[in-house]
Amino acid sequence: MGGPAAGGRARGPRARRGRRDAVPRRAARARRGRRPARRRRRRCAARACGRCRCGPGPGRGPHPAPAAAAAARPGARGGRRGARPRGRRRRGRPGRCRGAARVGAAHRGCPDRRVTRGLDRARGPAVTAAPGGGTRRVVLLHGLAGGPATWAPVAQRVGVHPAAGAPPVVAPALPWHSGADPSWAWDATDPGRVLDTLLADGDVVVAHSFAAVLLLARLCGDLPVRPAGVVLVSPFYRPDARDFRWSTLAHYLDDFHLLLAQGVRAVASRAIADDLLADMAVAVRDRVGAHGWVRFFTAYLGTPSLDVAALDVPLLVVHGQDDDVALPADGAALADRVPGARLVPVAGAGHFPMLTAPDAVADAVAALAARAWAPTPQEVLP
């Protein structure tokens, strides 16, 4: 008699008090499995000076204030615990920060994380476009602190270009890519030796910037394979050793991060704020390291001693007319000294014509591939 009816609710003061207490109990149960945002911030801030890369340094700063981090993140909830968005808590993944397996709320706005995430996106995976068949390939080599992503627009066009017969296109990630460990430059071995195992007979090799200098030196040396054709995009070259002065050294040393910023901006899929671009350029410079810069400039200093007049491979020099990193006059001087070489100036392009003018670069590569792979009269005759 005193119990509730079947299928109904209990009535009375005690039942009403129980329903009122159910709401706080449900909220407490929902919060029970979550770590308070304030505690996570303290934990991450404690690691900011030691095991995390977000401490003091060039282009870096301390973690942002908790209020600023909460306001900068979309979907954040206001109130005392306003650093976490609504819904289920998402755990951080290892690798985002070198100091913590789970990053705290204040760490989400860390400049270092934005920089490394942007650089990893700029590096990109190895590009492989192989709609055709056969052993003839187009091999695309990126420059210092670059990556296969710099060749993506050209690879897509060359891989389906009718003039070249839709050849297989590969763009490997070389030891000096943007996310590489700087130890690649510590060894006394010539870094150009890595091309000996990457290339094969009959390849059309397209090299940009630093890779163009290494390839040119290997062609003038003892490269064990013979490419069918070579395209040098924005190569570093000086015809005379007296062209190197102290001002040349100061330009490439003091402004090295500014030169790298051009590559970061060119490969980005969207506009980058100036402060973030500066941080990314400094991070790239730090990844290259002093040994990497010495490797680059040593290869550049050695270009006047290369016997380029003895080259007997079809060669094409593609250079942007607005390039202020590798001077267009030096590319023209290189084309003049190689027998049968041809210069292709790209109007309005800088040091990365394969990104700013991919159609012009793809047409030049396809034309050289068609000429290099054209059948000889002996092959035509039965």
N, C-alpha and C positions, 0 to 999 in steps of 0.2 A: 504493500500500500504506500509506504513512504518512498520507494524507489522511482526512478523515471519511467515513463511509459516506453514501450518498445519503439525504437527508432527515434525517440525524442531526446531532448536535452534535460540535464539536471537543473532544477530550479532552487532558489534560495540564496542567502547571503554568501555561503561558503562557495557555491558554484560560480557566482559572479566574481568573487575575489580570485578564484582560480583562473578564470578567463582573463582578468586584468593582468595577472602575473605572467600569463603565457607569452605576451609580446616581448617583455624584457628577456625572458628565458630563451626565446627563439633568437633574439639578437645576440645574446651571449654565446649561444651555441654556434651561431654563424661566425662569430669572431674568434672562437676558441682555437681554430686551426691556423689562424693568421699570425704572423709575426708583426708586432707594432712597427709602423713606419719609422717612428722616432728611433727605435732600437736599431733598425737596419741602417739608418743614416749614421748613427754613432759608430757602428761597426765598419762601415765603408770609409768614413772620415779617418778612423784610426789607422787604416791601411794606406791612406793617401800619401804618406811621407816615406814609407818603406818599401813594401812589396808591390806597390802599384806604380804604373808609369805616369800617373797623373800629378806627381809632385812638381816642385819648382823646376824649371828648365826653359829653354828657348821656345817661345810660342805656346807654353803650357801654363797652367795656373792651378790654384786649388779648386776643390769641388765647389760648385755653386751653393749658395745658401739654400736651406730646405724650402723656404717659401718661394724662392726664385725657381727652383727645380720643379716644384708643384705647379706653379703658374705657367711655366713654359711647356708642360706636358699637356696635350689635349685630352679632354675627358676626365681631368682630375676632379675630385670631389672636395668641396670646401669643408671648413670646420677644423677641429684640432688635429684630426688624422687625415688631412686633405691631401696627402702625398700619394694616395693609391687610387686608381680608377675603380669604378664600380665593377662588380662581377667577381669572377674567380681570380685569385692571385696567380700571376704568371711568374714562374720561377726563371731566374736568369740562367743563361747558358754559359758553360766554361769557354774561355777563349776570348770573351769580350774584353776582359780586363786581366792583366797578369797577376793581380793581387788577390782576387776573390773569385770563388766559383759561382757565387750568387751576388750579382751587383745590387747595391742598395738603391733606394729611390733617388737620393741626391746624386748618385753616380751616373744616372741616365743622361744628364746634360753635360757630362764631362767632355772637354774639347778633345782629349786624346781618343776617346771612343768614336767621336764623329770623324776624326782624321783617319784613323785606321780603317773604319768602315768605308769611307770614301776611297781610300787607296786600294782596298781589296776589290771594290767595285770597278775601279779604273783599270786594275790589272787584268781582270777577267780570266776566263778559262782559255785553254788552247783552242784556236780556231781551226776547224777542219771542214772544208767544203769539197767534197769529192763526187760530183755528179757524173763525171766521166770515168774512164778506165785507162789501163796502160800504166807504164812505169814513168812517164814524163810528168813532172810535178812543177808547181810554182811554189817556192818556199819563201815565206815572208819573215824577215828577221827584224825585231824591234830594237830600239836604241836603249841607251842607258836609262834606268829607272822607268822604262816603258812596260809594255805588256802586249799579249796577243790582241787585246781589245783595240789597240791603235790601228790594227789592220782589218778590223771587221767590215767597214764599208767597202774597202777594196777587194777583200776576199769574196764577198757576195757578188760583186760585179765581174771579177775575173773568172769565177767558177762557172758562170753561165755565158761568158762572152763568146760570140760565134766566131770571131776572128782567131781566137786561140784554140778553138775546138773544145771548149768547156773542160779544161784540164783539172785534175785534182789540185787543191790548194791547201797548204798546211802552214800554220803560224805557231811554232812552238814557243813555250815560255823559256827564255834563256836564263843563264845563271845571274845576270844582272838586272832582272825584272824589278818592278817597283817594290815588291814585298820580299825580295831576296835577303838572305842573311849577308852582312858585309864581308864574311869570311871568304867569299869567292875571290876577292882581290888580294887576300893575304898570301896566297901561294905565289911562288916565283914563276910558275908556268905561264906561258903566254895565254891570255884568255881566248884568243882567236883559235886556239887548238880545238876548242869544242866544236867548231864548224866542220872539222874533219870527219866527225862521226855523224853529223846531222845531214850533210849533203851527199848527193850521189851523182854519178855521171848522167848528163842529159837534163839536169834540173835547170830551171830558170830561177835564179836567186835574186830576190829583191831585199835590199838591206837599207836601213834608215840610220842616219846620224852616227852614233858610236859603232854600231854593227857594220856600217858601211866602211869605216876606217879599218876595222879588224879584217873584214873580207878583202879589202883592197890589199892589205899587207900580206894576207895568205895567198892571194892570187899572184902577187909578185914574189912570193917565197916558194914553198914546197907543198902546196895544197895537193893531197893525193888524188883528188877527183877533178874532173874537168866539167864545169857547168856549160850548158848550151848557150846561156846568155846571162848577163848581169845587169841589174838596174840599181843604181845608187841614188837614194833619195836623200837630199840635204846632207851630202857628205862633208866632213871636215877635211880640208886639204890646204896646204900652202906649198907653192912651187919652189920657194927659196927659203932656206933656213934663216936668212937675215930678216925675213918678214915677222919673225917672232921678237917682240920687244917686251920691256917690263910692263908697258900698258896692256899688252895682250894677256899677260899672266894675271895682272890685277883684275882685268875685266872678267875672266872666267873663274877666278877664285872668289873675289868679293861679291860678285853678282850671281854666283852659282845658283842660289835658291830662287832668284828672280827668273833665271833661264828655265829652271825646273817648273816654276809656276805656269809657264806657258803650256807645258805638256799636260799638267793637271787640268788647266782650264779647257784645253782642246779636247781632251778625252771625256770630259764630264758631259753627261746627258742633259744637264740643266744648268742654269746659272748658279754660280757659287758666290757667296758673300766675300767681300775683300778680306775680312779678318779670318774667316775660315780658310780661304785660299792661301793666305800667308802661313797659317799653321800647317796646312798640308804640305806646302813647299818646303818648310823647315823640317817637317817629318821625313820627307823624301830625301832631303840633303843628309839628314842624320843617318838614314838607312844606307845611303850610298857610302858614307864614311870618307875619311881622308884617304884611305888606300884606294877606294874606288875612283875618287877624283884624280889621284896620281896616275892610275891606270889609263883613265881617259886622256889626260893631258900628255902623258908619255906617248901614247899612240898618235896623238895629234902632232907632237913634236917630230915624230919619225916620218911623217908623210913626205918631206922634201927629199929624203934619201931613197924613196921607193922608185924602182925602175919601171915606171908606168908605160914608158914608150915601148917596152918589150911585150906588153900584153897582146895576145892574139885571140881574145874572146869578144864576141859582140857585147858592147857596153853602151849603156844609156844613163845619162845623168839628168835627174829630175830635181829641179830646184825652184823654190818659191821666190818670187822677185822681192818680197817684203821680209825675207828672212834676216833677222838680226842676231841669230845665234851662230849659224854657219853662213858666212858671207856668200852671196850669189856670185861674186867675182871669182871666188876660189873654186866654185863648181864649174864655172866657165873655163878656168885655167886647167882644171883636170880634164875636161872634155877635149880641150885643144891638144893635150899632150898624149892622149891615148889614140893610136891609129884606128880610124873608122868609128870612133865614138861620136855620139850625138847628144847635144844639150837640148833639154825640153824645159823651157822656163814656164812657170805657172804664175799667171798674173793674179795679184791680190792674195796670194798664199804666203804664209810664213814658214816656220820650221816644220810644220806638220801638214804638208799638202795632201797627204792621204786621208786626212780628216776634214779639211776645209774644201778640198777640190777632189773628191774621190773619183769622179768620172774621168778627169784628165789623167790621173795616175793609172787608173785601170785601163784606159785606152792605150797608154804608152806601154804598159806591161804586156797587154794582149798583142799589140803590134810587134813587140820584140819577140815574144814567144812564137808567133806565127812565122816570123822570119827565121828564127833559130831552129825551129822544128820543121821547116819546109823540106820536103824530100829532095835529095840531090839527084842529078841526072842518072847516076848509076843505080839509084834506088827505083827510079821510074822505069828504066828499061827492064824488060823481062829477063 
